[in-house]
Amino acid sequence: MDIKTILNRCHPIRGFVYGKSWFEEDQVIGVDVRPRCGARGICSGCGKRGRTYDTGRTPRGFAFIPLWGFTVFLWYCMRRVDCARCGATTEMVPWADGKHRSCYVYRQFLAFWAKRLSWTEVGRVFHTSWGVVFRSVNWVVDWGLTHRDLKGVTAIGIDEIAVWAGHKYLTVVYQIDQGIHRLLWVGRDRTEKSLNAFFTMFGKARSARLRFVKWTPSLDHLMKGRRARTSPVVVSPGGVVARRSTDLLATDDQIVLAALRMIRDNVNKSLRVADVVRAVRVSRRNLELRFSRALGVSPHDEIQRTRLRRIKDLLLRSDWPLKQISMAAGFTRPEHMHAVFRRDTGLTPARYRALHT
């Protein structure tokens, strides 16, 4: 039994075939991936199939699940699709998204082990970096949050947990309906502002359907320096106040921080990487290297991630039509926003709003 047989049994890819495999230095196995004869590529803009415009000469490597202690990479020469709607665009492959160099199954694999080991240890055991483990866990969590169903929640519990030295807390909200106990939300600090952020995410319609809120002890009681209550406090939900998150990923690189702020503050414009390069006054290659070291993504991917966060925020916290949301997220056409959003979440914007509001 060879590696090709194992991959075909465990991870078949529709429209593609596994080719030859070989050993590389540092305990690495390379596997060639080719499109199946006659199979058309999928446009990354609209998701429609089209004929091949051209094929790249340099293969791109995608990290795959390790085998017998060997790191595995899938090597594939990306095609460009001649799309009638979007023009010549890089194809969308079914095992990874965007310019990410990790396969979906590899991210799930790392996230699985990250529940049992420290992230640093997971990276050491599987010969990868802490950043790759972090992004894998973050991707799995985002996928789960996007696809979870919040219908039928009528009873919640609110509590706080100490997580850092110096009386630093997190506010946690969990569902306590009969037969269903699960974590719904975690926020920084134990303040009314933190709790309002949960109800903003939860939505006014679902908040109005709540019948029971268990709050032990009340957060405002502790914030005033008084002793904690010993009996539960049942309150009616309300006071939902929308707020804009201003969190930035902590990094020591001031150039990256300036670029992140520029991206965040101009997400409603037709922003390009060239605009960011001009704003921070470094070369494009320098900026890409700094982003790769600090965040593990390219500036283009960060722009797309910021736009997607903006879209999700507006879908949940406003009743704007999709055309207005697309303009606020820097897209010139609603169809482009629709394709990018669906490729990232697996849902249309309208479906995402219906499931989460």
N, C-alpha and C positions, 0 to 999 in steps of 0.2 A: 504493500500500500504506500503510495507516494503523497507528497504534500498537496498536489493538485486534486487527488481523490478526496482527501480530507476536507479541503476548502469547498469543493463542489457539494459535499454532503452537509457540511455545517454552515456554510455561508454562500449559497448560490446567489448570483447577481443577474437579474433579468436583463437580457440584451447584451450581456458581456460574458466573456469566457476567460478562464485562467490559462496562461501559457506556461512557459518554462519557469523553473525556480533555480536559484543558485545560492551559494554561501558567499558572504562578504566578510570583511574584517570585523573584529570586536563582536563575534557571535551574533551576526545579523543574517537573516534569510530574506532574500529578495524574490518577489513573485511578480511576473509579468501579467498584466491585465489588458485585454484587447476587446474592442467591440465585436459583437457577433456579426457575421456576414449579413449584410442587408439591413441591419438595425440602424435606425435613424437616431440622431442625438436629440436631446430635449433642450429647448431654449431656456436659459436661466432667467430671462426677463418675463416671459408670459407662460412658460410651462408647456408650450406646444412643441410637437416634434417637427423637425425640418431636415432638409438634406445637408450633408457636410460641406461647409465652405472651405475649410482647410484643417490640417492636423499639425499640432506642435511637434517639433523635432526633439525637444528635451523632455523626457518623462518626469512627471511629478510624483513624489513619494508620499504615501499615506500610511501612518503608523497603524498596525493591526494588532490583534491579540497575540501575545507571545506564545510560542510553542516550545516546550521542553527546555525552557531557559533561554531560548533564542529570541531576539527582537525580530519582528516580522514587518516588512514594508511591502505594500502593494505599489507597483510602479506602472503608471499609465500616462500616455501622451494625450493630453486634452485636445478635443476638437472644437472648432468654432462652427456654430450652426447658422445657416443662411435662413433666418426667420423672416417671413413675409411681413410681420408686424414690427419686429424690433431690429431688423437688420442682422449683421454678423455679430453674434454674441457667443461667449464661451459657454459650452454645454453644461448642463446640470447633471451631476453623476449621483447615483442612488446610494453610495456608501459614505459620502461626506458632503458638507455644504460650504459654499463660498471658497475662500482660499485656506480653509482649515486643513492642517496636515494630519489630522487624527480621524480615523473612521468612527462612525456612530457606535459600532459595537465595541470599539476600543475605549471610548469614553464611558460607556455603560460598564465595561469591565473594571476600569479604574475607580469609578464611583462605587461599585459594589465592594471593592476591597478598602476603599476609604472609610466605609462604615465600620470596619473591623480593625484597621491599623491607622496610625497617624499618617497624615498626608506626606510628610517627609519620608517615612518608612516605605510607603507605597511607591514613591518615586525612586527610592534606592533599590528596592527589590526588583522593580520592573524596568530599571535602567532609563528613567525619564526624569523630568524636572518637577519640582513642586508646583510650578506654574501650570504645567500641563494637567496635573491632577486637580488643581483648583478649578481650572476652566472646564474640566470634564464634569466635576461635581456640580458646578454652576449651570452647565448645560442641562444635566439630568434634572436638577431642581426646577429650572425654568420650564422644561418640557412638562414635568408633572403639574406645576402650577397652571400652565396653560390648558391642560386637558382635564383638570379635576372638575368635579361637579359639585356645586355648592347649593343645589336645590334641596329643600327639605330640612334645612338647619333652623330649628326653633328654640334650641337651648344652648347657651355657651357659658363657659367658665373663664374668668380672667384672673391671672395670678402674675407674680414676678419671681424671677430667679436671679441670684447673685452670680456674676460671671467673672468679674475682675476685682482686684484689690482696691480698697478705698471706697467701698459701698457703691459699686457700679452694678446696675441692674438691667435686665431685659424684661419687657412686658410680653407675656404669652397669652394667647387666646386659643381655646380648644372647644370642640363640639362635645356636648354631653347629652345628646339625645339618647333615648333608650335603645340600647343595642349598637350604638355608633359612638365611639370615642376616638377622636383624632385631633391632631394639632392643626390649627387653621392659620395662625399668623404669629410672627415674632417681631417685636420692634425694640429699638434702643430706648433706654431709660424707663422710668415708671411714672410718667407724667400724663396729664390730661391730653396734651398735644400728641403723645405717642398713641394713646387710645383712640383719639379722633382719627388718626391715620388708618387704624384698622377699619373703622366704620366707613371711611371714605372708600377704601378698597372693597369692602363688603357690599356697598351700594345701599341707597335709600330704600329700595323696594324690599330687599331681603332683610334689612334692619327692621322694617315695619312689621315683618312676619315673626320676629322673635317673641317668644312667650316667657322666657326665663333667662336671666343673666345672673350668674353666681359670681360675686366679687368679694374675695376674702384674702387679705384685708383691702379696704378701699385705698387706691393709690394717692388720692389727694390728702387723706388722713395722715399717711406716712410722710408726705412731702411737707406737711406743716410741723413735723417733728414730734407728733403725738404718739402715744403707744398704740400698737395695732389692735384693732377690734378682734374680739374672740368669736363673734357670731357672724354668719354670712350676711351680706347686704344685697338685696335684690333691687335693682334699679331698672328703669325703662331706658332703652337705648335711644340715643338722639344726639343732637349737637354735632352733626357731621360737618366738618370744615375742611375744604380742599386746600392742600398746600403743595408747593413745588419742591421737590427734593433737590438739594444742592450738594449732595455728597459727591466727592471725587475719590477715585482710587488712590490710596496713599502711595507715593513714590518720591524718591529723593531727586529725581531728574526734573529740574525746573523747566527745561524745554518741553518735556512731555506734559507737565502740569499746565504750561501756557497753551499748548496745543489742545489739551482736553477742555480747558475753559473756552477757548475760541470755538471749538466744535459745539460745545453745549450752548453757548450764547448765540450761535448762528445756525442752529439746526433747522430753523424755519426758512432758510434761504437755500438756493441751489448751490450748496457748498461742495467744493472739490478739494482734492488733496493739494493741488497747486495753490489754492487760496490759503490753506493752513501753512504751507511751506513759506509763502511770502510773509505771513503774519509773524512767524517765529524766527525768520531770518536764518535758516539753515538749509542745506541742500536736501533734496527729497530723499536721497540715499541715506544721509545722516539721520533724518527723522524716522525713516523706516527701521533702521538699526536700533535707534533708541526705543521706539515703540515695541519692537520685538523683544528687547531685553527687559523692559519694564512691564509690559502688558501681555506679551505673547501673541499680539495681533498686529496687523498693519494699520496705518492711519485710515485707509479706505474702509476696512472692516469696522473700525471704531466709529466712523461716521455713520455707517449703516446701523450699528447697534444703538447709537444714540437716537437715530431716527425711529427705530422700532420701539424704543422705550417711550419716545414722545407719542407715537401712534397709540400704544397701549394705554398710556395715561389719559389721552384725550377720549379714547373709546369708552373708558370706565368713568371718567369724571365730567364728561360733558355730553350734551345731546346734539353736538354738531353733526351735520351731514358729512359723508365720507369725502366729498370733494373739498370741503373746507379743511378737514383734517389732513388730507394729502398736501394741501398748500402749506399748512402750519408745520408739517414735517419735512418740508423742502422738496417735495415731489412736484414736478410740473404736470404730470398726468395721473389721475386716480387709478388708471389701469396698471401703471408701473408700481404704485404703492400696493395695490392688491396682489400683484405677482410676488413682490418682495416679502410681504407679510405672510402670504400663504406658504412660501418656500421656507420661511423660518419657523412658523408655528404649526403648519399643517391645517390651518383654519383660515377662512376668509375673515376680513375685518368685521363684517356684519354678524357672522356666526360667533366670533370671539366676544363681541359685545352682548349678544343674546345669552351666552353661557355665563357671563360674569357680572351681569347687572340684573 
